[in-house]
Amino acid sequence: MVTSKKEKLKVYCATCKVDTIHGVLKEVEDNGEAPMSYYPEDLYWWNSMYQIIQCLGCERISFREENYNSEDVDENGAILNESLYPSRDFDSIINKDFYAAPYSVRQIYYETIECYNGNLLILCAAGTRALVENICKSNDIVKGTVYWEEDGVKKSKVSNSLGGKINGLFEKGIISKNNSDALHEHKFLGDKAIHELKTPSKKDLKIAIEIIETIIESIYEIPKKTRKLKRNREI
């Protein structure tokens, strides 16, 4: 059954970061019953509601699924199960639109956000490391200088390791020294997740994502906006 009732729901909005009133734009209801395999004389029944909803504050559109069945009933009645997409909770992240960044950078970024919101924390950490790798690749950085200390003597060499490539971004003037130091932290975070299977904290991952968003903005988006501003001035 397809309906378009002017129904309103209170749902957590991932953009507003609070529970807000959502309007139901469209909904489809599905229900039925069937004999239980182990007790054929008893019937198993279910009811599902699929809804396209819109926040009445920020106007963000989401998908909501509500379902219950004969196996999820207590003394108070049926137990409702609610699912929202994109998934969200109080520390969820809404991906940003980076129009000037290469497709590969955007794709890894979106998948990293999905891992974060889905609590796939090791994969999320691996995603932040992959983002750093791809940023280097998209800027044709294949090597850079790495530094270390041995027996009290400071040494250096050119390396094609990820650490070298990160320093290469700084050496080519693409990012600042502070941003280079930040990307090294992303590397360490990803290395521990991938090689040691160490699960990072969600707090650290959120900080890492916020930093990488700032770096993507500075490398790809700001130069494009600057060029547009310059063209407008010259008209």
C-alpha positions in Angstrom: 0.0 0.0 0.0 1.4 3.4 -1.0 0.3 6.5 0.8 1.3 10.1 1.1 -0.2 11.0 4.5 0.8 14.3 6.1 2.3 12.4 9.1 5.0 13.9 11.3 7.6 12.0 13.3 10.2 13.0 15.8 13.5 11.6 14.6 17.2 12.3 15.3 18.6 14.5 12.5 22.2 13.9 11.5 22.6 17.4 10.2 20.8 19.3 13.1 22.4 16.9 15.7 19.2 16.9 17.7 15.8 15.2 17.5 13.6 17.2 15.1 10.2 17.0 13.6 10.3 15.1 10.2 7.5 15.0 7.6 6.7 11.8 5.9 6.9 12.4 2.1 6.1 8.9 1.1 5.6 5.5 2.7 5.0 1.9 1.8 3.6 -0.7 4.2 4.2 -4.4 3.9 2.6 -7.1 6.1 1.8 -10.7 6.1 1.7 -14.0 7.9 2.9 -17.6 7.4 2.9 -20.9 9.3 5.9 -21.4 11.6 8.2 -24.2 10.5 8.3 -25.8 14.0 4.7 -25.2 14.9 2.7 -25.2 11.6 -0.6 -24.6 13.5 0.8 -21.3 14.7 1.2 -18.2 12.5 4.2 -15.9 12.3 3.2 -12.4 11.3 5.1 -9.2 10.5 4.5 -5.6 9.6 7.0 -3.3 8.0 6.8 0.4 7.1 9.2 2.1 4.7 9.3 5.8 4.7 11.0 8.7 2.9 11.2 11.5 5.6 12.4 15.1 5.6 13.6 17.2 8.5 11.3 20.2 8.8 14.3 22.3 10.0 17.3 21.7 7.6 15.1 19.9 5.0 17.5 16.9 4.8 15.9 13.8 3.4 16.4 10.4 4.9 15.0 6.8 4.7 13.3 5.2 7.7 12.2 1.6 8.2 9.9 0.6 11.1 9.0 -3.1 11.7 7.7 -5.4 14.2 6.6 -9.1 14.3 5.0 -11.8 16.4 8.3 -12.8 17.9 9.0 -9.3 19.2 6.1 -8.9 21.6 6.1 -8.3 25.4 3.5 -7.5 28.0 3.3 -4.0 26.6 2.6 -5.1 23.0 4.7 -5.2 19.9 8.3 -4.0 20.1 9.1 -1.5 17.3 12.5 -1.7 15.5 13.6 1.5 13.8 16.4 1.9 11.2 17.5 5.1 9.6 19.6 5.7 6.5 22.1 7.3 6.3 22.8 5.7 9.7 23.3 8.2 12.5 23.8 8.7 16.2 24.8 11.6 18.4 28.4 11.5 17.1 27.7 10.6 13.5 29.5 12.6 10.7 27.8 14.0 7.6 30.1 13.8 4.6 31.1 17.0 2.9 30.9 17.6 -0.8 34.3 18.1 -2.3 33.6 19.1 -5.9 37.2 19.9 -6.9 38.9 16.8 -5.4 39.6 13.9 -7.7 37.0 11.1 -7.8 39.3 8.6 -6.1 39.8 11.0 -3.1 36.1 11.6 -2.8 35.2 7.9 -3.1 37.7 6.8 -0.3 36.5 9.8 1.8 32.8 8.8 1.5 33.6 5.1 2.3 35.7 6.2 5.3 32.7 8.2 6.6 30.4 5.2 6.1 32.8 3.0 8.1 32.9 5.6 10.9 29.1 5.9 11.1 28.8 2.1 11.0 31.3 1.7 13.9 33.7 -0.2 11.6 36.6 1.5 13.4 39.6 -0.5 12.1 38.4 -0.1 8.5 37.8 3.6 9.2 41.4 4.0 10.3 42.6 2.1 7.2 40.4 4.5 5.2 42.1 7.6 6.6 45.5 6.1 5.7 44.3 5.3 2.2 43.1 8.9 1.9 46.6 10.1 2.6 48.1 7.7 0.1 45.6 8.9 -2.6 46.2 12.6 -1.9 49.9 12.0 -2.5 49.2 10.1 -5.7 46.8 12.7 -7.1 49.5 15.3 -6.6 52.2 13.2 -8.3 54.2 12.8 -5.1 56.2 9.6 -5.2 58.9 10.3 -2.7 60.3 12.6 -0.1 62.8 13.0 2.7 62.5 11.0 5.9 64.4 11.8 9.0 65.6 9.7 12.0 68.1 9.7 14.8 70.7 6.9 15.2 73.2 6.9 18.1 72.5 10.5 18.7 73.2 11.4 15.1 70.4 12.9 12.9 70.1 11.2 9.6 68.0 11.6 6.5 67.4 10.0 3.1 64.9 10.1 0.2 62.3 7.5 0.5 59.2 6.3 -1.5 57.5 5.2 1.8 54.3 6.9 2.8 56.2 8.9 5.4 58.5 10.1 2.7 55.6 11.0 0.4 53.9 13.0 3.2 57.1 15.0 3.7 57.2 15.3 -0.1 53.8 17.1 0.0 55.4 19.7 2.3 58.7 19.9 0.3 56.7 20.7 -2.9 54.7 23.4 -1.0 51.4 21.6 -1.3 50.7 21.5 2.4 52.2 23.3 5.5 54.5 21.7 8.0 51.7 21.5 10.5 49.5 19.6 8.0 52.4 17.3 7.2 52.8 16.5 10.9 49.0 15.8 11.1 49.1 13.4 8.1 51.9 11.5 9.8 49.4 10.9 12.7 46.9 9.5 10.1 49.7 7.2 8.9 50.4 5.9 12.4 46.7 5.5 13.2 46.2 3.4 10.0 49.4 1.4 10.5 48.3 0.3 14.0 44.8 -0.6 12.7 46.1 -2.6 9.7 49.3 -4.2 11.0 48.5 -4.6 14.7 44.7 -4.9 14.4 44.5 -2.2 17.1 41.1 -0.6 17.3 41.4 3.2 17.5 39.0 5.3 19.6 36.0 6.9 17.9 37.2 10.2 19.3 40.6 9.9 17.7 39.0 8.9 14.4 36.6 11.9 14.4 39.6 14.2 15.0 41.5 12.5 12.1 38.5 12.9 9.8 38.1 16.6 10.7 41.8 17.2 9.9 41.7 15.3 6.6 38.6 17.3 5.6 40.5 20.6 6.3 43.5 19.3 4.2 41.3 18.3 1.3 39.7 21.7 1.4 43.0 23.5 1.4 44.6 21.4 -1.4 41.6 21.1 -3.8 38.7 23.3 -3.0 40.3 26.6 -1.9 42.5 27.0 -5.1 39.4 26.5 -7.2 37.5 29.1 -5.3 40.4 31.5 -5.5 40.6 31.1 -9.2 36.8 31.8 -9.5 37.2 34.9 -7.3 40.0 36.1 -9.4 38.0 35.6 -12.6 35.1 37.5 -11.2 37.4 40.4 -10.2 38.8 40.6 -13.7 35.4 40.8 -15.4 
